[in-house]
Amino acid sequence: MDKQFDVIVVGGGMVGATVGCALGDTSLKVGVIEQSVPVTFKLDQPHDLRISALSKASQAIFESLAVWPGIIERRACPYKRMRVWELGDGPEFRSQDINQSELGFIVENRVTQLALFDRLQDFDNVELICPDKITKIDYGPDSTTIELESGRRCQTRLLVAADGGNSKIRQTVGLGVNSWDYEQQAMVLYVATEYEQQDITWQRFVPSGPQAFLPLTGRFGSVVWYNSPDEVQRLKALPKAVLLEELMASFPECLGAVSEVLGVASFPLKRQHALSYVKPGVALVGDAAHMINPLAGQGVNIGLLDAAALAEVLVTAQYNGEEINSLKVLRRYESLRRNENLKMMNVMEVFYRVFSNQVRPLQLLRNIALGFADRFSPARYRVMRYAMGLEGRLPKLAKGQPIIDR
């Protein structure tokens, strides 16, 4: 016999698990399907290569869902300053300028997922189905049946696709995308540094592409090095001692001496946006809906805002006696998020294109603009608050408010 759900979330990563937690303790019966069990965390283990810079809005969502303590008790690195420049020095953005204790936190993705999984176990109305994965989808606007590798069959009124940029759900139900690749890759290096954990992130623009440093706990950091695909592959193939020499020759002195390269990974840069986030009985969240240039680390943050907005729409609709899988209800979610995400994607696109252009007059204009940002405080503060998720069209959970006042 098929198991009946109101909502099935496919993909139990950070965004999908957040949807599950946000629907916890409601009258909706929810299933969260994830194919991989995250490895247990130990405090003395090396940092993961996959990390995210969580914004204040993301922190507020996790605090609202009682997930944040599970993150902090494991490992998280706050940062209070951010510097951006091209030639010479550049503006420094400080949390104290907008009366915040920090700008955000650098957190390993696995730490966030584990904290979310812990919280999912607290809800009687949510079932975490892990490890398992979908083998067949029989989509219908009123009811969808899925078959799992374990042999289980489940029916649901609403299927939420949180299964990444190559979403099987999105492809199966026929939601198209606009997509293009950048002619660059990002190489991520986990490094041991001379300095103890710093409270600053920085990003510098050079002819080969952006360079960034993200602090981790202890004497460790994460370096992001944008370059051509051929150059990234050449660098990855080097012995770590030789790669360390190239790193120190290419990166600014403010990074401090890097004593060791401990891990290396790379990924292609891609922009992708679904033509629609919804259709009857289906909603896309996170990378299934959009993939953004990782320049400012906003991809995960806007995905978490998707999760909070979708949960708000669904819980409110259920409370008001509406059909949660109807296009009328689901379009409310799309209207909340699609234009907001497109706005962020376009800002990152312009930023990337302008700073990737090496025409001399444009270089001078860029540096004038950065200098202006450093001196014109109101503009700087507005940019900071928007990037941190302290302004804009935010779901209730991102403002620390309950979805429904009971």
VEXROTI-321189 format. One line per 2 residues: number of its first residue (from 1); their letters; for each residue x, y, z of C-alpha. Coordinates in steps of 0.05 Angstrom, whole numbers, plus 32768, in hexadecimal, padded with zeros to 4 digits. Each point is the difference from the previous one (the first is absolute). Layout:
N
NUM) A) X Y Z | ...
This chain:
406
1) MD) 8000 8000 8000 | 8019 8046 7FEF
3) KQ) 8012 802E 8039 | 7FDB 8042 7FFD
5) FD) 8021 8044 8009 | 7FE8 8047 7FF7
7) VI) 8046 8017 7FEE | 803E 7FD9 7FE9
9) VV) 8041 8026 7FFD | 8032 7FDF 7FD1
11) GG) 8047 8011 8017 | 8013 8005 8049
13) GM) 8039 8030 7FF8 | 8000 8043 8023
15) VG) 7FC6 801E 7FD9 | 7FD4 7FC1 7FFE
17) AT) 800A 7FF0 8049 | 7FEF 8048 8011
19) VG) 7FBD 7FF9 7FDC | 7FF4 7FC1 8029
21) CA) 8010 8023 8042 | 7FD6 803D 7FED
23) LG) 7FC4 7FD2 7FF6 | 800C 7FDC 8042
25) DT) 7FCA 8002 8036 | 7FCA 8010 7FCC
27) SL) 7FC4 7FD9 7FE9 | 8024 7FED 7FC0
29) KV) 801E 7FBA 7FFA | 8046 8009 7FE3
31) GV) 8035 7FD2 7FE3 | 8048 8015 7FF3
33) IE) 8027 7FD1 7FD2 | 804C 8002 7FFF
35) QS) 802C 7FCD 7FDF | 803F 8009 802A
37) VP) 8009 7FFD 804B | 802F 8039 8016
39) VT) 803F 7FE8 8023 | 8000 800A 804B
41) FK) 8024 8040 8016 | 803B 8000 8030
43) LD) 801D 8041 801B | 8048 7FEB 7FF4
45) QP) 7FF6 7FED 7FB8 | 8019 802A 7FC5
47) HD) 7FD1 8033 7FE3 | 7FD7 7FEB 7FC4
49) LR) 800E 8020 7FBC | 7FB6 8010 7FF7
51) IS) 7FF0 803D 8029 | 7FCE 8039 7FFE
53) AL) 8000 8048 8018 | 7FBD 8002 8024
55) SK) 7FDF 8045 8002 | 7FDC 801F 803B
57) AS) 7FBE 7FEE 7FDD | 8016 7FB7 7FFD
59) QA) 8013 8003 8049 | 7FBC 801C 8011
61) IF) 7FDE 7FC8 7FDA | 8028 7FCC 8026
63) ES) 7FF4 8022 8042 | 7FB5 8002 7FF2
65) LA) 8002 7FB5 7FF2 | 802B 7FEF 803D
67) VW) 8037 7FE7 7FD2 | 8035 8034 8010
69) PG) 8017 7FE2 8042 | 8010 7FBF 7FDB
71) II) 802D 8027 7FD1 | 8023 802A 8035
73) ER) 800E 7FC4 802D | 8024 7FDE 7FC7
75) RA) 802A 8034 7FDB | 7FF5 8045 7FE2
77) CP) 802D 803B 7FF3 | 7FE4 8047 8007
79) YK) 801C 8038 7FD5 | 7FF9 8049 8010
81) RM) 8023 8021 7FC6 | 8001 7FFA 7FB4
83) RV) 8030 8021 7FD0 | 7FFA 8006 7FB4
85) WE) 8034 801F 7FD3 | 8023 7FFD 7FBD
87) LG) 803D 802D 8002 | 8020 8015 8041
89) DG) 7FD0 8004 803B | 7FB5 7FFD 7FFE
91) PE) 7FC2 800C 802B | 7FF9 7FD9 8040
93) FR) 7FB9 7FEF 8016 | 7FF9 7FF8 804C
95) SQ) 7FC7 7FE2 8028 | 8007 8036 8035
97) DI) 7FEE 8034 7FCC | 7FB9 7FE5 7FFE
99) NQ) 7FFC 7FED 8049 | 8006 7FB5 7FF4
101) SE) 802D 7FD0 8026 | 8018 7FE0 7FC0
103) LG) 7FF3 8001 7FB5 | 7FF5 7FB5 7FFC
105) FI) 801C 7FBC 800F | 802B 7FD0 7FD7
107) VE) 7FE4 7FBB 800B | 800F 7FBC 7FE2
109) NR) 7FC5 7FE7 7FD7 | 8000 7FBD 8024
111) VT) 7FFC 8023 8044 | 7FC1 8024 7FEA
113) QL) 7FE1 7FC1 7FE3 | 800E 7FD8 803F
115) AL) 7FE0 8036 802B | 7FC3 8000 7FD2
117) FD) 7FFB 7FB4 8002 | 8002 8001 804C
119) RL) 7FC6 8031 8000 | 7FD8 7FD7 7FCE
121) QD) 7FFF 7FC7 8032 | 7FD9 802B 8031
123) FD) 7FC1 8006 7FD5 | 7FC9 7FCB 8002
125) NV) 7FE4 8018 7FBE | 8043 7FFC 7FDA
127) EL) 8021 7FBF 7FE8 | 8049 8002 7FEA
129) IC) 8009 7FCA 7FCB | 804B 7FF6 7FFD
131) PD) 8025 7FE0 7FDF | 7FD2 7FF6 7FC5
133) KI) 7FF4 801D 7FBB | 7FCA 8005 7FCC
135) TK) 8000 7FCD 7FC7 | 7FBD 8012 7FE0
137) ID) 7FD1 803C 8000 | 7FB8 7FFE 7FEA
139) YG) 7FEE 8049 8001 | 7FB9 801B 8004
141) PD) 7FE9 8046 8011 | 7FD3 7FE6 8038
143) ST) 802A 7FC5 8018 | 8046 7FE6 7FEF
145) TI) 8018 7FB9 800E | 804A 7FF2 8008
147) EL) 8025 7FBF 8006 | 8040 7FFB 8029
149) ES) 803E 7FD5 7FF9 | 7FED 7FDE 8041
151) GR) 7FBF 7FE8 7FE0 | 7FD3 8031 8024
153) RC) 7FC8 8024 7FDB | 7FE8 8044 8018
155) QT) 7FC8 802E 7FEA | 8000 804B 800C
157) RL) 7FD6 803C 7FF0 | 803D 802C 7FF8
159) LV) 8046 7FEF 7FE8 | 8037 8031 8014
161) AA) 803F 7FFC 7FD5 | 803E 800F 802A
163) DG) 802B 7FD0 7FD8 | 8033 802F 7FE3
165) GN) 8012 8021 7FBE | 7FF5 7FC0 7FD9
167) SK) 7FBD 7FF5 8021 | 7FDF 7FBF 7FEB
169) IR) 7FBD 801A 8018 | 8005 8040 7FD7
171) QT) 8012 7FD9 7FC1 | 7FCA 7FCB 800B
173) VG) 7FC7 8032 8008 | 8019 802B 7FC6
175) LG) 8014 8041 8021 | 8034 8020 7FD2
177) VN) 803D 802A 800F | 802B 8037 7FE3
179) SW) 8048 7FEB 8009 | 8047 8012 7FEC
181) DY) 8046 7FEF 8016 | 8035 8033 8011
183) EQ) 8044 7FF4 7FE2 | 801F 7FF8 8045
185) QA) 8005 7FCF 8039 | 8007 800C 804A
187) MV) 8036 7FDA 8024 | 7FF6 7FF9 804C
189) LY) 803C 7FF3 802C | 7FFD 7FED 804A
191) VA) 803F 801E 801E | 8026 8006 8042
193) TE) 8013 8048 800D | 8034 8025 8028
195) YE) 7FCC 802B 8023 | 7FCC 7FE8 8032
197) QQ) 7FB8 8005 7FE9 | 7FF3 8045 7FE4
199) DI) 7FBD 8024 8001 | 8006 8019 7FB8
201) TW) 7FEF 7FE6 7FBB | 801E 8020 7FC4
203) QR) 7FF8 7FFF 7FB5 | 8031 801B 7FCD
205) FV) 7FF9 8007 7FB5 | 803B 7FF0 7FD3
207) PS) 8003 7FF4 7FB4 | 7FF8 7FB4 8006
209) GP) 7FC1 8007 802B | 7FEB 800D 8049
211) QA) 8027 7FE6 803C | 7FDF 7FF8 8043
213) FL) 8012 7FEB 8047 | 7FCE 7FE6 8033
215) PL) 8016 7FF5 8048 | 7FF5 7FBF 8025
217) TG) 800A 7FEE 8049 | 8047 7FFA 801A
219) RF) 803A 8009 7FD1 | 7FD8 7FED 7FC2
221) GS) 7FDF 8022 7FC6 | 7FDF 7FF5 7FBD
223) VV) 801C 801F 7FC1 | 7FD6 8007 7FC1
225) WY) 8028 800A 7FC0 | 7FDB 8010 7FBF
227) NS) 8025 7FF0 7FC0 | 7FF9 7FE1 7FBB
229) PD) 7FED 7FB6 7FFE | 8045 7FED 7FE3
231) EV) 8025 8027 8036 | 7FD6 7FE3 8038
233) QR) 800E 7FBA 7FE7 | 804A 800F 7FFB
235) LK) 8001 801B 8048 | 7FD9 7FC5 801B
237) AL) 8032 7FCF 7FE0 | 803B 8020 8024
239) PK) 801F 7FE0 803E | 7FE4 8025 803D
241) AV) 8044 801E 8011 | 8005 801E 7FBA
243) LL) 7FB8 8017 8002 | 800F 8023 8042
245) EE) 8039 8026 7FDE | 7FD1 8017 7FC8
247) LM) 7FCB 8014 8032 | 8030 802B 8028
249) AS) 801B 8020 7FC0 | 7FBA 8011 7FE7
251) FP) 7FDC 8016 8040 | 8009 8041 8028
253) EC) 802B 8004 803E | 7FC4 800F 802C
255) LG) 7FEE 7FB7 7FFD | 803D 7FF2 802A
257) AV) 802E 7FC5 7FF5 | 7FDC 7FC0 7FEC
259) SE) 8026 7FC6 801E | 7FDB 7FC7 7FDD
261) VL) 7FCC 7FF0 7FCC | 7FD5 7FCB 8020
263) GV) 7FCA 7FF5 7FCB | 7FED 8016 7FBA
265) AS) 7FC0 7FFD 7FD7 | 7FE3 8026 7FC5
267) FP) 7FBD 800C 7FDE | 7FE9 8023 7FC0
269) LK) 7FDD 8043 8004 | 7FB9 7FFD 7FE6
271) RQ) 7FC3 802C 8000 | 7FBC 7FE0 7FFA
273) HA) 7FB9 8017 800E | 7FBF 7FD9 7FFA
275) LS) 7FCC 8020 7FD1 | 7FCD 7FF2 8036
277) YV) 8008 7FE8 8048 | 7FBD 7FDE 8004
279) KP) 7FCA 7FD8 7FDE | 7FC4 7FDC 8020
281) GV) 801B 7FD1 8034 | 8049 8014 7FF8
283) AL) 802E 8037 801C | 804A 800C 7FF4
285) VG) 802F 801A 8036 | 804B 800E 8005
287) DA) 802D 7FEA 7FC7 | 7FC6 7FDB 7FDF
289) AH) 7FE3 8045 7FF3 | 803F 802A 7FF7
291) MI) 804B 7FFC 7FFD | 8025 8041 800C
293) NP) 8048 8016 7FF6 | 8020 7FF0 8044
295) LA) 8025 8042 8000 | 7FE0 801A 8041
297) GQ) 7FEB 7FBE 801D | 7FB6 800E 7FFA
299) GV) 7FEA 7FBE 7FE0 | 7FF0 7FDB 8041
301) NI) 7FE3 803D 8021 | 7FCC 800D 7FCA
303) GL) 7FF0 7FB6 7FFF | 7FF1 8003 804B
305) LD) 7FD3 803C 7FF3 | 7FDC 7FD5 7FCC
307) AA) 7FF5 7FCB 8035 | 7FE5 8031 8033
309) AL) 7FD2 8022 7FCE | 7FE4 7FBF 7FE5
311) AE) 7FF2 7FE7 8047 | 7FDE 8041 8011
313) VL) 7FD2 7FFB 7FC3 | 7FEF 7FB7 800D
315) VT) 7FF3 8006 804A | 7FD5 803F 7FF6
317) AQ) 7FD9 7FDE 7FC8 | 7FF4 7FC2 802A
319) YN) 7FEA 802B 803B | 7FCE 8024 7FD3
321) GE) 7FE4 7FBF 7FE3 | 801E 8008 7FBA
323) EI) 801E 7FC9 7FD4 | 804B 8003 800A
325) NS) 800E 7FE0 7FBC | 7FD6 8031 7FD8
327) LK) 8021 802E 7FCF | 7FDD 803B 8021
329) VL) 8023 7FF2 8042 | 8044 7FED 7FE2
331) RR) 8003 803E 7FD6 | 8001 8029 8040
333) YE) 8043 7FDF 8010 | 801A 800D 7FBA
335) SL) 7FEB 804A 8004 | 8026 8006 8042
337) RR) 8041 7FE2 7FE8 | 800B 7FFE 7FB5
339) NE) 8009 804B 7FF5 | 8029 8007 8040
341) NL) 802E 7FC8 7FE9 | 8005 801D 7FBA
343) KM) 8013 8043 801E | 8038 7FE1 8028
345) MN) 8017 7FD7 7FC4 | 8003 803E 7FD4
347) VM) 8026 8028 8034 | 8034 7FC8 8005
349) EV) 8002 7FFA 7FB4 | 800E 804A 7FF6
351) FY) 8034 7FFF 8038 | 8023 7FC4 7FE2
353) RV) 8000 801B 7FB8 | 8017 8046 8014
355) FS) 8039 7FE7 802C | 8015 7FCB 7FCE
357) NQ) 800A 8035 7FCA | 8048 8018 7FFB
359) VR) 7FF4 803E 7FD5 | 8029 8037 8020
361) PL) 7FCB 8037 8005 | 7FD0 7FCE 801F
363) QL) 8035 7FEC 8033 | 8007 8048 8015
365) LR) 7FB5 8008 8007 | 7FFC 7FC1 802A
367) NI) 8034 8019 8030 | 7FDE 8044 8004
369) AL) 7FBF 7FDC 8010 | 8022 7FD6 8036
371) GF) 801F 803F 801E | 7FBC 8022 7FFE
373) AD) 7FE1 7FC4 8024 | 8035 8006 8036
375) RF) 7FF1 804A 800D | 7FB5 8005 7FF3
377) SP) 7FE6 7FDE 803F | 7FB4 7FFF 7FF1
379) AR) 800A 7FDB 7FBE | 8031 7FCF 8021
381) YR) 7FD1 7FF2 803A | 7FC5 7FF4 7FD1
383) VM) 8028 7FCE 7FD7 | 8017 7FDD 8040
385) RY) 7FBA 7FF9 801C | 7FE4 7FE6 7FBF
387) AM) 8037 7FCC 7FF8 | 7FF7 7FE9 8048
389) GL) 7FB5 7FF6 7FF7 | 7FEE 8039 802F
391) EG) 7FD8 8025 7FCB | 7FD4 7FED 7FC5
393) RL) 7FC4 7FD4 7FF8 | 800D 7FCC 8035
395) PK) 7FD6 7FC5 8018 | 7FEA 8000 8049
397) LA) 8032 7FCC 8017 | 8039 802B 7FE5
399) KG) 7FE7 8038 802D | 7FFC 7FD3 803D
401) QP) 7FB4 7FFD 7FFE | 7FD3 7FC2 8003
403) II) 7FDA 7FEF 7FC0 | 7FBE 7FFC 8026
405) DR) 7FF4 8023 8042 | 7FDF 7FCC 802B
